[in-house]
Amino acid sequence: MDRTLPKLVTIFGGSGFVGTHLVQILARQGYRIRVAVRRPDLAGKTRIFGNVGQVMPIQANLRNADSVRRAVEGADIVINLVGVGHEKGPQSFEAVHVQGAALVAQLAKQAGVSAFVHMSALGVDKAADVSLYAASKFRGEQAVLAAFPEAVVMRPGLIFGQGDGFFNLMGTLARMFPVMPLISGKTLFQPVFVGDVAEAFAQAAEGKVKTGRVYELGGPDVESHKALMERILREAGRKRPLVPFPSGLAKLGASILGILPTKPLVTGDQVELLGVDNVVSEEAIRDKRTLAAFGIVPTSMDAILPTYMWRFRRHGEFDRDDKSQSGGSVAA
């Protein structure tokens, strides 16, 4: 009788937005999964994605080498999804995106891990000169490939899907405020569905694409920031004027909000990022380093946003009729 255990995958940051989708895919494929997070007591929800004992949250901190070493010990595959949108205390861009990513890659290599997949972000190479976040992500990519040359680096664009950070936040603001700020209306974005991103990560983990490469993941639609905001207002059934907001003034406001103990709505660094196009490069398309490399047909925003943005309508699901979806009357 063959008693060989299924392969073991360690996913750093596996309880997050992309991570929870990825855990479900890999669990269905029979992998054993370690969800490596700073607070495993808060990651219990991931257990329900597999059979009893198949998914196990464990403690790991990218700033602690011993915890990372324990997390990768015995693993066949390691995936790093950890990232921070703003700096707070010891959770700096340098500590998490560069030093932390390098540490995971180094210890995974030493542990004899066969496959390593690392999440970066779309456009970080182009935005590195203006954004500390982008610069750290870009250096993190280089550190990972230096430590683990066979790694696969993924650069997803703005990710959408149930529970996303951007569209849900903008929908909430549209519901709360009489106007919507427009910081950089002409900047282009190429949002990508979280299900497509998770599927690409799963395929990369299984060795189905060329390694030692950087893949850029974008959806089928390229829209300006202004067009995205207009789309959000349509989906939320709200009439709100878009008020141009100079980037300098936005950065000043962000710096003031940054002194508050709560998570900031926007940071000065994010304002800088809004001024740089966030789309798949011509080089990636030419070299087949996109979702096409995984055989994935990108999912459109039209297919997904209506399934959860209805929450921001005045009457919720009762506003989900053909008239409202086609641009008819909307709530004030």
C-alpha positions in Angstrom: 0.0 0.0 0.0 1.3 3.5 -0.9 1.5 5.5 2.2 3.2 8.5 0.7 1.9 11.7 2.2 0.5 14.5 -0.1 2.9 17.3 -0.7 3.2 20.0 1.9 2.8 23.7 1.0 3.7 26.6 3.3 1.9 29.8 2.5 3.2 32.9 4.3 0.3 35.3 4.6 -2.2 32.6 3.7 -5.0 34.1 5.7 -5.2 37.2 3.6 -7.3 38.1 0.6 -5.4 36.2 -2.1 -4.3 33.6 0.5 -7.7 32.4 1.4 -8.6 31.8 -2.2 -5.3 30.0 -2.9 -5.7 27.8 0.2 -9.1 26.6 -1.1 -7.7 25.7 -4.5 -4.7 23.8 -3.1 -6.8 22.0 -0.5 -9.2 20.8 -3.2 -6.1 19.4 -5.0 -5.2 17.4 -2.0 -2.1 19.3 -0.7 -1.3 19.6 3.0 -1.1 23.3 3.9 0.6 25.3 6.5 -0.8 28.8 6.8 2.1 30.8 8.2 1.0 34.0 9.9 1.9 36.3 12.8 -1.3 35.5 14.6 -2.5 31.9 14.0 -5.3 32.4 16.5 -6.8 34.8 14.0 -6.4 32.5 11.0 -8.7 29.7 12.2 -11.1 30.3 9.4 -8.6 28.7 6.9 -9.1 25.3 8.6 -12.6 25.0 7.1 -11.1 25.1 3.6 -9.8 21.5 3.9 -10.5 18.2 5.6 -9.7 17.7 9.3 -6.0 18.4 9.8 -5.3 19.3 6.1 -5.0 23.1 6.7 -2.9 24.1 9.8 -2.3 27.7 10.8 1.2 28.2 12.4 3.0 31.1 13.8 5.7 32.8 11.7 7.1 36.3 11.5 9.2 37.4 8.6 11.4 39.4 11.0 12.2 36.2 13.0 14.5 33.7 11.3 13.7 30.8 13.7 10.0 31.1 13.1 10.5 31.2 9.3 12.8 28.2 9.5 10.3 26.1 11.4 7.6 27.1 8.9 9.5 25.9 5.8 10.9 22.8 7.4 9.8 19.7 5.5 7.8 21.8 3.0 7.8 20.8 -0.7 6.5 24.2 -1.9 6.7 27.7 -0.3 4.6 30.7 -1.3 5.1 34.2 0.1 2.1 36.5 -0.1 3.2 38.8 2.7 3.0 42.6 2.1 2.0 45.8 3.9 0.3 48.8 2.3 1.7 51.2 4.8 4.5 51.3 7.4 3.8 50.9 11.1 6.4 50.4 13.7 8.7 47.5 12.9 6.5 46.5 9.9 8.4 48.7 7.5 8.6 48.2 3.8 12.3 47.3 4.0 11.7 44.8 6.8 8.8 43.0 5.2 9.2 43.4 1.4 13.0 43.2 1.1 14.6 41.6 4.2 11.6 39.4 5.0 11.2 38.2 1.4 14.9 37.5 1.1 14.9 35.5 4.4 12.0 33.3 3.3 13.6 32.6 0.0 17.0 31.8 1.6 15.6 29.5 4.2 13.4 27.8 1.7 16.4 27.1 -0.5 18.4 25.7 2.5 15.4 23.5 3.4 15.5 21.9 -0.1 12.1 23.3 -1.1 11.4 22.4 -4.8 9.2 25.4 -5.7 9.0 29.0 -4.5 6.4 31.5 -5.6 6.6 35.2 -4.5 4.0 37.9 -4.8 5.1 41.4 -5.8 2.9 44.0 -7.5 2.3 45.2 -11.0 4.3 48.2 -12.1 6.8 48.3 -9.2 9.7 48.5 -11.6 8.2 51.7 -13.2 7.1 53.3 -9.9 10.3 52.5 -7.9 11.6 56.1 -8.4 8.5 57.8 -6.9 7.2 55.3 -4.3 8.9 53.7 -1.3 6.4 50.9 -1.4 7.2 50.1 -5.1 10.9 50.5 -4.6 10.8 48.0 -1.7 8.7 45.5 -3.7 11.1 45.7 -6.6 14.2 45.2 -4.4 12.3 42.3 -2.8 11.9 40.6 -6.2 15.6 40.9 -6.9 16.5 39.5 -3.4 14.2 36.6 -3.9 15.6 35.6 -7.3 19.2 36.0 -6.0 18.5 33.6 -3.1 16.2 31.2 -5.1 17.0 31.6 -8.8 14.2 29.1 -9.8 11.5 31.2 -8.0 8.4 32.5 -9.8 7.6 36.1 -9.1 4.0 37.3 -9.6 3.0 40.9 -10.2 -0.8 41.2 -9.9 -2.5 44.5 -10.7 -5.3 46.0 -8.7 -7.2 42.9 -7.4 -10.9 42.8 -7.3 -13.3 40.2 -5.8 -15.5 39.7 -2.8 -13.7 41.2 0.2 -11.2 43.3 -1.9 -9.7 46.4 -0.4 -10.2 49.0 -3.2 -13.7 48.6 -4.6 -15.2 47.9 -1.2 -13.5 50.9 0.3 -14.6 53.2 -2.6 -18.2 51.8 -2.4 -18.2 52.6 1.4 -17.0 56.2 0.7 -19.6 56.6 -2.0 -22.3 55.6 0.5 -21.0 57.9 3.2 -19.9 61.1 1.5 -21.7 63.6 -0.9 -18.6 63.9 -3.2 -15.8 61.6 -4.3 -12.2 62.8 -4.6 -10.4 62.2 -7.9 -6.6 62.4 -7.3 -5.2 61.2 -10.6 -8.0 60.7 -13.1 -5.9 59.8 -16.2 -3.8 57.1 -14.6 -4.5 53.7 -16.2 -5.3 50.5 -14.3 -5.8 46.9 -15.3 -7.7 45.2 -12.4 -7.5 41.5 -12.1 -9.9 39.0 -10.5 -8.7 37.4 -7.3 -9.8 33.9 -8.5 -7.6 34.3 -11.6 -4.6 35.4 -9.4 -5.1 32.5 -7.0 -5.3 30.0 -9.9 -2.1 31.3 -11.4 -0.3 31.0 -8.1 -1.5 27.4 -7.8 -0.2 26.5 -11.2 3.1 28.2 -10.6 3.4 26.2 -7.3 2.8 23.0 -9.3 5.6 23.9 -11.8 3.4 24.4 -14.8 5.2 27.6 -16.0 8.8 28.5 -16.6 10.6 29.4 -13.4 13.1 32.2 -12.7 10.7 34.6 -14.4 8.5 37.6 -13.4 4.8 37.3 -14.5 2.5 40.3 -14.8 -1.1 39.6 -14.1 -3.8 41.9 -15.4 -7.5 41.6 -16.3 -9.1 42.1 -19.7 -10.1 45.8 -19.1 -7.8 48.8 -19.0 -9.5 51.9 -17.5 -8.5 55.3 -16.2 -8.8 56.0 -12.5 -11.7 58.3 -13.4 -13.5 55.6 -15.4 -13.0 53.2 -12.4 -14.5 55.7 -10.0 -17.5 56.1 -12.4 -17.9 52.4 -12.6 -17.9 52.1 -8.8 -20.6 54.8 -8.6 -22.7 52.9 -11.1 -22.4 49.7 -9.3 -23.1 51.4 -6.0 -26.1 53.1 -7.4 -24.9 56.5 -6.2 -24.8 59.9 -7.8 -21.7 61.6 -6.5 -19.7 64.3 -8.3 -16.0 63.4 -8.8 -14.0 66.4 -7.5 -10.4 66.7 -8.8 -8.0 66.7 -5.9 -4.4 68.0 -6.6 -1.8 65.4 -5.6 0.0 67.9 -3.4 -3.1 68.6 -1.4 -3.9 64.9 -1.2 -0.4 64.2 0.2 -0.8 66.9 2.7 -4.1 65.5 3.9 -2.5 62.0 4.0 0.3 63.2 6.1 -2.2 64.7 8.6 -4.3 61.5 8.7 -1.1 59.5 9.1 -0.5 60.7 12.7 -3.8 59.1 13.7 -3.6 55.6 15.3 -6.1 54.1 12.9 -5.3 52.6 9.5 -5.0 55.5 7.0 -7.4 55.7 4.1 -4.6 56.8 1.9 -0.9 57.6 2.4 1.4 60.0 0.6 3.2 57.1 -0.9 -0.1 55.7 -2.3 -0.8 59.2 -3.8 2.5 59.0 -5.7 1.5 55.5 -6.9 -1.8 56.8 -8.3 0.3 58.9 -10.7 1.9 55.9 -12.4 0.1 53.7 -14.9 -0.6 50.2 -13.5 -0.9 48.0 -16.5 0.8 44.9 -18.0 3.9 45.9 -19.9 4.4 45.3 -23.6 7.5 43.3 -22.7 5.5 40.9 -20.6 2.9 40.4 -23.4 5.6 39.8 -26.0 7.4 37.3 -23.8 4.2 35.5 -22.8 4.6 36.4 -19.1 0.9 37.1 -18.4 -2.1 35.1 -17.5 -1.9 33.6 -20.9 1.1 31.6 -19.8 -1.2 29.8 -17.3 -3.9 29.3 -19.9 -6.2 31.6 -17.9 -8.8 33.7 -19.7 -9.0 36.9 -17.6 -12.3 37.5 -15.9 -13.9 40.9 -16.5 -15.1 43.4 -13.9 -18.6 43.3 -15.5 -18.9 39.6 -14.5 -17.8 40.0 -10.8 -18.4 43.5 -9.4 -22.2 43.3 -9.6 -22.1 40.2 -7.4 -21.0 42.2 -4.3 -21.1 45.9 -5.0 -24.9 45.9 -4.7 -24.2 46.1 -0.9 -23.5 49.8 -1.3 -26.9 50.6 -2.9 -29.5 52.4 -0.9 -31.7 49.4 -0.7 -29.1 46.7 -1.1 -30.1 43.6 -3.0 -33.5 45.1 -3.6 -31.9 47.6 -6.0 -30.4 44.8 -8.1 -32.8 45.1 -11.0 -32.2 45.4 -14.7 -32.9 49.1 -14.7 -30.3 49.9 -12.1 -27.7 47.6 -13.7 -28.1 49.3 -17.1 -27.5 52.8 -15.8 -31.1 53.8 -14.9 -32.3 55.8 -11.9 -30.0 55.6 -8.9 -30.2 56.7 -5.4 -28.9 60.0 -4.2 
